[in-house]
Amino acid sequence: MSNVYTHGHHESVLRSHSWRTAENSAGYLLPHLRPGMSLLDVGAGPGTITADLARLVEPGKVTALEATEAALDITRATFAKLDVRVQFVVGDVHALDLPDDSYDVVHAHQVLQHVADPVQALREMRRVCKPGGIVAVRDSDYHGFTWYPALPELDEWMELYQRMARANQGEPDAGRRLLSWALEAGFEKVDATASTWAFADDDSRAFWGGMWADRVLQSAMADQARRAGVPEETLERISAAWRTWAARPDGWISILHGELLGIA
């Protein structure tokens, strides 16, 4: 079971993914971590969250998993610069080639929104988690994003992203569905929460708006949009709107995430 990763791995995508830390992206999990725990990070990406989690559970075993060797090479490149030891594994979250009851914690950040069958993915994450261990997932909810000022081109961006993600069998509004998916996957004890990122000062607006201005023109999603017949002038107009938003002193955006801790 496979599907296309909508964002791809262009520099503009990795720029935002490398900004993520355990503190800004896994705060709901941190109080439950202890030294010596074993941890599987599904969809490790550039590994910045993985590295933080590994430091928190040292000397516990940590495994970074990615869907392809090419994606895992990005993770390896980060750890080559760090004094943090992890294992690297290529695998499909729908069918993990890992033994039952292997990890105290199984974590996935912004993964379930991109997989073909998130319920099966959660079943597999639960299977490789030790009884009483924690499955921790966090996913954004695109229709829960809100911003000011109300530029019509950003509404176009939302419609475009929703269309491209769904064409790839993804669910861009995954955050609101995590609890439902977990219950369907067989979890009986779950704690569902939410948190946000907010970008509202000059530096953070420049980071977020500039990142999306580039993604709209240069990422895998942009290439997909062109193949789907989206005119280049539409992409350029959306990109320019992100830069306009970033330059506004009253520009503000809130990015909603659903979070879930499930006991295996």
Secondary structure as UniProt FT lines:
FT   HELIX           11..17
FT   TURN            18..19
FT   HELIX           22..25
FT   TURN            27..29
FT   HELIX           30..32
FT   TURN            35..36
FT   STRAND          39..42
FT   TURN            45..46
FT   HELIX           48..57
FT   TURN            58..59
FT   STRAND          62..66
FT   HELIX           69..79
FT   TURN            80..81
FT   STRAND          87..90
FT   TURN            93..94
FT   TURN            100..101
FT   STRAND          103..109
FT   HELIX           112..114
FT   HELIX           118..127
FT   STRAND          129..140
FT   HELIX           142..144
FT   STRAND          146..148
FT   HELIX           152..167
FT   TURN            168..169
FT   TURN            172..173
FT   HELIX           174..177
FT   HELIX           178..184
FT   TURN            185..186
FT   STRAND          190..199
FT   HELIX           202..218
FT   HELIX           220..227
FT   TURN            228..229
FT   HELIX           232..247
FT   TURN            249..250
FT   STRAND          252..263
//
